[in-house]
Structures are given as C-alpha cells and as structure tokens.
Amino acid sequence: QLVTLSKSGNKIELFLKENKFVANGQEVYDFGKLLNGKTYMDESFYEDFLGLKVSRDGAYIKVTEVQGNPIIITPKKELLKTDFLTSTVQYPEVSGLQDAEIEQKINAEIKALAEQAKNEGLKNADEMIEWMDSGYTGSPNKCETYFNYRIKYNSNGILSVVFYNYQYTGGAQGTTVQSSKTFDLASGREYQLKDLFAEETDYVHTINHEVKKLMQERGLTESMLSPFESIRADQGFYLTNDALVIYFQQYEYFPYAVGIPEFEIEYPVFQEMLLLKI
C-alpha cells in the first residue's frame, strides 16, 4: 500500500491506506480516486509535483515535461498541539536565486501567510478557552488549523503558488480561505492581475465573459447566492502551464457545498493581451 516515485533527488511517496502522499517532505491529503482496484491521480498531481504538463487531444492524453526555473523549493512544516488546538502549517521556502535580498523578500512574504494562519488558530483556541471558562458546554472538539500550498506554475522566471488556510473552531464544519501569490523571480515583484495584461486592453470584460460562460456550462448559475457581475480589482488568481485561473471564496457566490470554485481560462483566449511569456 505504498508507492514511491523518485527522480533526480525528488521523492514522492503515496500512502494508499492513509489517502495521502508526501512530496519531498510536504504532506498532502488531497488524494486521487480508487476505481476498480486501481488508484488514479488527477492532472494537478502530475503538474504540481512532477513538473509535467497534461493536455488532451481528442481521445488522447499528452504528457510533456516542463522546463522549470533553476530554483530549489523546500517544504517547511510547523506542528503545534495543545489541549484546544491541533495546528499543521506547511509552506514553501525558495532558494537558488542569484539575488539574496530578493530571495529573502519572497520567502518573508510567503512565511507571513503561514504565520497569519497559525496565529488565527491560536486566537480561535484562546476564544474557545474563554468560552469554556464562562461555562460553555458546546462542541467537545478542539480547534484545528491546516495550512498548505501547491506550486501551480514554476517556469519562465515566474512562480505562482496557491495557499489553503483551513480553520475549524468547534462548530458543524470548518472554513477554508484560499489565497495565492505570483512572483517575478528576477525582481521579487508580486504580480497583481492587472500587471499581467497590456495597458488599454479590456481584460476585465474578457475574464467576466469567460467566467460567466463557465458557470453556465457547469450548471452553477441556478445555485448562486448572488449574481456575478464582474471580478474585483484585487481578484484572486493564479497561473498554470495552460491557463489563468480565477477563483472565489466559499459563500462568495455559491453555497458551502460548492467549495472554492475555480475557473480556468486558457491563455489563447487573451490573444495579444498578455504581457508575460508563459
């Protein structure tokens, strides 16, 4: 019940019974599917952890290797367990950049997100202690914090990372907030959505049109909590090998059961709008 993949110093272990895999030390519980006695991993596993690009051509699946940035990404993990909190925080640390100050800047921004998630969990635990001290006899469960990440794009001098911040405070269900950062590794600059496009291009209209179309195609419009009109100026996004991905938070437009909806818009849709070489 253990599958090990290794190549060029990279090692991935799939623990089938535990529904998790460990990629170079990073534990991930977003597993694949078991069908007819075989384990299948989704496309993101191959792209995020094996540096491969997966595309479809009719009935065929094409898998190609992506030339990644000449950097090292090391998983960092912090565990904390108290009577009222179980906290698991994992975040990436980048090394191998030519400019040490830029490397330090990028790592500091990433670690700040991890620290924020950890501190949120500690605050939730403190509030639970206060409730207990005041005679609260609700949920016997302790608080949980689970912070993790996925490397979504790591090529052409660009690094795009998605972060997942799950917090459980003792109620019926926890909540997950998704965030992301896309860096120019040469300057350390964090790209905002507007920075990806040439000036005076109506990228907002194009994105809105594509998101609405995808919502309709996926049958999501009837379950919307509020109508979608337009993306925000600070809209959450990340890059992949094939597409710009727009995402929304839980409850922002859809019920909890929908989770965090993501909408992939392939790069050719933007034609000459994009400034970056992706």
C-alpha positions as CSV (number, residue, x, y, z in Angstrom):
1,Q,0.0,0.0,0.0
2,L,3.0,2.3,-0.5
3,V,4.0,3.7,-3.9
4,T,7.3,5.5,-4.2
5,L,8.3,7.7,-7.2
6,S,11.9,9.1,-7.3
7,K,13.9,11.1,-9.9
8,S,16.8,13.5,-9.7
9,G,16.7,13.9,-6.0
10,N,12.9,14.3,-5.8
11,K,10.9,11.7,-3.9
12,I,7.1,11.2,-3.7
13,E,5.5,8.6,-1.5
14,L,1.8,7.6,-2.0
15,F,0.3,6.1,1.2
16,L,-2.8,4.5,-0.3
17,K,-4.4,3.4,3.0
18,E,-4.0,6.9,4.5
19,N,-5.2,8.7,1.4
20,K,-2.2,11.0,1.4
21,F,1.1,11.5,-0.3
22,V,4.4,13.0,0.7
23,A,6.3,15.0,-1.9
24,N,9.8,15.9,-0.8
25,G,8.6,16.2,2.8
26,Q,5.3,18.0,2.0
27,E,2.3,16.1,3.2
28,V,-0.8,16.4,1.0
29,Y,-4.2,14.9,1.8
30,D,-5.9,15.9,-1.5
31,F,-5.8,12.5,-2.9
32,G,-6.9,10.8,-6.1
33,K,-9.7,8.2,-6.7
34,L,-9.9,4.4,-6.3
35,L,-11.7,2.9,-9.2
36,N,-11.9,-0.9,-9.8
37,G,-9.0,-1.6,-7.5
38,K,-6.7,1.0,-9.1
39,T,-5.6,4.4,-7.8
40,Y,-5.9,7.3,-10.2
41,M,-4.3,10.7,-9.6
42,D,-5.8,13.8,-11.2
43,E,-3.9,16.1,-13.6
44,S,-2.9,18.5,-10.9
45,F,-0.8,15.8,-9.2
46,Y,1.4,15.4,-12.3
47,E,1.6,19.1,-13.0
48,D,2.2,20.4,-9.4
49,F,4.5,17.7,-8.1
50,L,6.1,16.0,-11.2
51,G,6.8,19.0,-13.4
52,L,4.7,17.7,-16.2
53,K,2.1,19.3,-18.5
54,V,-1.0,17.3,-19.2
55,S,-3.2,18.1,-22.2
56,R,-5.9,16.4,-24.1
57,D,-6.2,15.9,-27.8
58,G,-9.5,14.1,-28.5
59,A,-9.3,10.6,-27.0
60,Y,-5.6,11.0,-26.3
61,I,-3.7,12.4,-23.3
62,K,-0.4,14.1,-24.0
63,V,2.2,14.4,-21.2
64,T,5.2,16.6,-21.7
65,E,8.0,17.8,-19.4
66,V,8.1,21.5,-18.4
67,Q,11.4,23.3,-18.1
68,G,11.2,24.6,-14.6
69,N,13.0,27.6,-13.0
70,P,16.5,26.8,-11.7
71,I,15.5,27.1,-8.1
72,I,15.0,24.8,-5.1
73,I,11.7,24.7,-3.2
74,T,11.9,23.2,0.2
75,P,8.8,22.4,2.3
76,K,8.8,23.8,5.8
77,K,6.5,22.3,8.4
78,E,5.4,23.5,11.8
79,L,3.3,21.4,14.1
80,L,1.6,22.5,17.3
81,K,-0.7,20.5,19.6
82,T,-2.4,21.8,22.8
83,D,-5.5,20.8,24.7
84,F,-7.5,23.1,22.5
85,L,-5.7,23.3,19.2
86,T,-4.1,21.0,16.6
87,S,-2.1,23.0,14.1
88,T,-0.3,21.9,10.9
89,V,1.3,24.6,8.9
90,Q,3.3,23.9,5.7
91,Y,4.8,26.5,3.4
92,P,7.5,26.6,0.7
93,E,10.9,28.2,1.1
94,V,12.7,29.3,-2.1
95,S,16.4,29.1,-2.6
96,G,18.9,29.3,-5.5
97,L,18.0,32.8,-6.7
98,Q,21.0,35.0,-7.7
99,D,19.9,37.9,-5.6
100,A,19.8,37.0,-1.8
101,E,17.7,40.1,-1.0
102,I,15.0,39.1,-3.5
103,E,15.1,35.6,-2.2
104,Q,14.6,36.8,1.4
105,K,11.8,39.1,0.3
106,I,9.8,36.3,-1.4
107,N,10.3,33.9,1.5
108,A,9.3,36.6,4.0
109,E,6.0,37.2,2.2
110,I,5.2,33.5,2.0
111,K,6.1,32.9,5.6
112,A,3.9,35.8,6.7
113,L,0.9,34.0,5.3
114,A,1.8,30.9,7.2
115,E,2.3,32.9,10.4
116,Q,-1.1,34.5,9.9
117,A,-2.8,31.2,9.6
118,K,-1.0,29.9,12.7
119,N,-1.9,33.0,14.7
120,E,-5.5,32.7,13.6
121,G,-5.6,29.2,15.0
122,L,-4.1,30.3,18.3
123,K,-6.7,33.1,18.5
124,N,-9.5,30.6,17.9
125,A,-8.2,28.4,20.7
126,D,-8.0,31.3,23.1
127,E,-11.6,32.1,22.4
128,M,-12.6,28.5,23.0
129,I,-10.8,28.6,26.3
130,E,-12.7,31.8,27.2
131,W,-16.0,30.0,26.3
132,M,-15.1,27.0,28.4
133,D,-14.2,29.3,31.4
134,S,-17.6,31.0,31.1
135,G,-19.5,27.7,31.3
136,Y,-19.8,26.9,27.6
137,T,-20.8,23.3,27.1
138,G,-21.0,23.1,23.3
139,S,-18.8,21.1,20.9
140,P,-16.2,18.9,22.7
141,N,-13.9,19.2,19.7
142,K,-10.7,21.2,19.7
143,C,-9.8,23.8,17.2
144,E,-7.9,22.9,14.1
145,T,-5.6,24.8,11.7
146,Y,-4.4,23.3,8.5
147,F,-2.3,25.5,6.2
148,N,-0.8,24.0,3.0
149,Y,0.1,25.0,-0.6
150,R,0.5,23.9,-4.2
151,I,3.1,25.1,-6.7
152,K,1.0,25.9,-9.7
153,Y,3.5,27.5,-12.1
154,N,7.3,27.4,-11.9
155,S,8.8,28.4,-15.2
156,N,10.0,31.4,-17.3
157,G,11.1,33.3,-14.3
158,I,7.7,33.2,-12.7
159,L,6.5,31.4,-9.6
160,S,2.8,31.0,-8.8
161,V,1.7,29.4,-5.6
162,V,-1.7,28.7,-4.1
163,F,-2.3,28.6,-0.3
164,Y,-5.1,26.9,1.6
165,N,-6.0,28.1,5.1
166,Y,-8.4,25.7,6.9
167,Q,-9.7,26.7,10.3
168,Y,-12.1,24.7,12.5
169,T,-13.5,26.4,15.6
170,G,-15.6,23.6,17.0
171,G,-18.8,24.1,15.0
172,A,-20.5,21.8,12.4
173,Q,-17.9,22.5,9.8
174,G,-14.7,24.4,9.2
175,T,-13.9,27.0,6.6
176,T,-11.1,27.3,4.0
177,V,-9.8,30.6,2.7
178,Q,-7.7,30.3,-0.5
179,S,-5.0,32.8,-1.4
180,S,-2.2,33.0,-3.9
181,K,0.9,34.8,-4.8
182,T,2.6,35.1,-8.3
183,F,6.2,36.4,-8.2
184,D,8.6,37.7,-10.8
185,L,11.8,35.8,-9.6
186,A,14.1,38.4,-11.2
187,S,12.8,41.4,-9.2
188,G,10.8,39.8,-6.4
189,R,7.7,41.7,-7.5
190,E,4.4,40.2,-6.8
191,Y,2.1,40.4,-9.8
192,Q,-1.5,41.7,-9.4
193,L,-4.0,40.6,-12.0
194,K,-3.7,43.9,-13.9
195,D,0.0,43.5,-14.2
196,L,-0.4,40.5,-16.5
197,F,-2.0,42.5,-19.3
198,A,-1.0,45.3,-21.6
199,E,-2.5,48.7,-20.9
200,E,-5.7,49.7,-22.5
201,T,-6.8,46.1,-23.1
202,D,-10.2,45.2,-21.8
203,Y,-9.1,42.0,-20.0
204,V,-11.8,42.5,-17.3
205,H,-14.5,42.1,-19.9
206,T,-12.8,39.0,-21.4
207,I,-12.5,37.4,-18.0
208,N,-16.0,38.2,-17.0
209,H,-17.4,36.8,-20.2
210,E,-15.4,33.6,-19.8
211,V,-16.3,33.1,-16.1
212,K,-20.0,33.6,-16.8
213,K,-19.8,31.1,-19.7
214,L,-18.0,28.5,-17.5
215,M,-20.6,29.0,-14.7
216,Q,-23.3,28.3,-17.2
217,E,-21.6,25.3,-18.7
218,R,-21.1,23.7,-15.3
219,G,-24.7,24.3,-14.2
220,L,-23.8,26.6,-11.3
221,T,-26.0,29.6,-12.1
222,E,-29.1,28.2,-10.5
223,S,-27.5,27.7,-7.1
224,M,-25.9,31.2,-6.9
225,L,-26.3,33.1,-3.7
226,S,-25.8,36.4,-5.6
227,P,-25.4,37.2,-9.3
228,F,-21.9,37.5,-10.6
229,E,-21.3,40.8,-12.4
230,S,-17.6,41.4,-12.5
231,I,-14.3,40.4,-11.0
232,R,-12.8,42.7,-8.3
233,A,-9.7,44.8,-8.8
234,D,-7.9,42.6,-6.2
235,Q,-9.4,39.4,-7.7
236,G,-7.7,36.1,-6.6
237,F,-5.9,34.3,-9.4
238,Y,-3.0,32.0,-10.2
239,L,-1.2,30.7,-13.2
240,T,-0.8,27.2,-14.5
241,N,1.0,25.8,-17.6
242,D,-2.1,26.2,-19.6
243,A,-4.4,28.8,-18.1
244,L,-5.1,31.8,-15.9
245,V,-7.3,30.6,-13.1
246,I,-9.8,32.8,-11.4
247,Y,-11.2,31.7,-8.0
248,F,-13.8,32.8,-5.5
249,Q,-14.1,32.1,-1.8
250,Q,-16.6,29.9,0.0
251,Y,-20.0,31.6,0.2
252,E,-18.9,34.4,-2.1
253,Y,-21.3,33.4,-4.9
254,F,-22.2,29.8,-4.1
255,P,-23.3,27.6,-1.2
256,Y,-20.8,25.8,1.0
257,A,-21.2,22.5,-0.9
258,V,-19.6,24.1,-4.0
259,G,-16.4,24.8,-2.1
260,I,-14.0,27.2,-3.6
261,P,-15.0,27.5,-7.3
262,E,-12.2,27.9,-9.8
263,F,-12.5,28.9,-13.5
264,E,-9.6,28.1,-15.9
265,I,-9.3,30.5,-18.8
266,E,-6.7,29.2,-21.3
267,Y,-4.1,31.7,-22.5
268,P,-5.1,31.7,-26.2
269,V,-8.4,33.4,-25.2
270,F,-6.4,36.5,-24.3
271,Q,-4.5,36.6,-27.6
272,E,-2.3,39.7,-27.6
273,M,-3.4,41.0,-24.2
274,L,-0.9,39.1,-22.0
275,L,2.4,40.8,-21.3
276,L,4.1,37.8,-19.8
277,K,5.8,34.9,-21.6
278,I,4.1,31.8,-20.1
